[in-house]
């Protein structure tokens, strides 16, 4: 940590008695031991006191009820949120109740506010009943949902796993059906991560379109007010209340842009997950054909200031480096703005914090960067680049999180690789300020969720898109993941094998362009299978695309030097393009492997005559 490094650096001259900075180091070390011991004691006491599920799944830190505004008399329409209950994270101010920001020391050192958060008030006016404030990671840091002081809310979707943070309690309150929807603040994924872990819908609006007045800030230029729901219609109804009328954006003719490189980073048990997602979005009616993109490479080329933060990389790795740089800039901006708002309080109060949270807070309060303007420049360039890519009709499709969350009460910490991948995914919308919806895929294992990102200001139409497509996406995911049967016996094909079989069927039906599409998808899932390249080469030959066919055969033969079909198809492609000597060599290679191959024998005789 930066603080330790700076203190240790002063130990070169003087004794322990004469050097006050050494005493500071010793004090920090002792404080760290005390924090760890206190954390262990609290956890043991909490576990001993729980004979089963904690009350309300451990989601709430404050229970109260704020009644909604009275319904208007007929014939006026009832309020949009009439009959719905909601909760809010512990950083939403409620008149008469001190907000804790996830930490008792914060609550102890602050007074009850005189006004209620603007967002909560807006929801009350439209019929929503606030039923309490929920547990969150301390000071809005953390991604697991574990809280040293209040415990870890129980994840109803996977009770053995953490619920995700920082808005863990809000997510759990909805997943456990204790509230119809819940509010949280999303800075660097604080709503989207727990939504994914708990199997919920959530919406992160465009930066600045929902007023944050009356919430405690973690990072002012990244914070947005987001919300969780189990039902897409409720998700949209909340949006109708909180979003301004101008937050429209997308036109009716829409196109999904699939971030292939992000899905390649997803650590899933097999490739059926990726295939199921592609199959779902491709079959939605009224949409333009699915488009594929390497979003990292696009950002590398279109966000010029980002290169300052990119690690040295080969051309092939530039996209990964750019995604990493986006997450780096996001975290640096969060630290800078947290320090600007809360450094004085942290240094004065010296709050008791969990070990992981303490590390993150110390990084923030010790933050130093020479060129803060560059962080904000990248933010603006990124938003413009995504606007140019998506325009008024595009929706970027990417994973929400990186895969498997930790088990509850685990001694392990999230691996750096897990966090690295997760921040690459959440950083795109967080840093650009674009809107994003998270959609759980109920038929898939391991807490997989899909995210749709639209350009800044396209919030209401993105919510409408979610409502229109949610059921069909779930249906298509279910169909895509259903086992293939033969005579009543399940056949567990890989998704890539299913795509190959679809390509073969299209080829037999002389739909060669369609066959190329299926084989290409199979290759995107499994690029080390020679058969997929060889089959695509056959389709390219039928289409008269001989150079592409030859290139696919080259790849197939790199993977399998004994692939007879690849030699035959490359030989034919070379013969048609008048490269007779090379073609003859290919046919002879095929004969060396299969001496009685009739196609190769006929081709050899034909080419020998042409070369005389």
Buried (B, 14 or more C-beta within 10 A) or exposed (E): EEBBEEBEEBEEEEEEEEBEBBEBBEEBEEEEEEBEEBBEEBBEEBEEEEEEEBEBBBBBBBEEEBEBEEEEEEEEEEBBBBEBBBBBBBBBBBBEBBBBBBBBBBBEEBEEBEEBBBBBBBBBBBBBBBBBBBBBBBBBBBBBBBBBBBBBBBBBBBEEBBBBBBBBBBBBBBBBEBBBBBBBBBBBBBBBBBBBBBBBBBBBBBBEBBBBEBBBBBBEBBBBBBBBBBBBEBBBBBBEBBBEEEBBBBEEEBBBBBBBBBBBBBEBEEBBBBBBBBBBBBBBEEBEEBEBBBBBBBBBBBBEBBBEBBEEBEEEBBBBBBBBBBBBBBBBBBBBBBBBBBBEBBEEBEBBBBEBBBBBBBBBBBBEEEEBEBBBBBBEBBBBBBBEBBBBBBBBBBBBBBBBBBEBEBEEEBEEEBBBBBBBBBBBBBBBBBBBBBBBBEBBEBBBBBBBBBBBBBBBBBBBBBBBBBEBBBEBBBEBBEEEEEEEEEEEBBBBBBBBBBBBEBBEEEBBEBBBBBBBBBBBBBEEBBBBBBBBBBBBBBBEBBEBBBBBBEBBBEBBEEBBBBBBBBBBBBBBBEBBEBBBBBBBBBBEEBEEBEBBBEBBEBBEEEEE
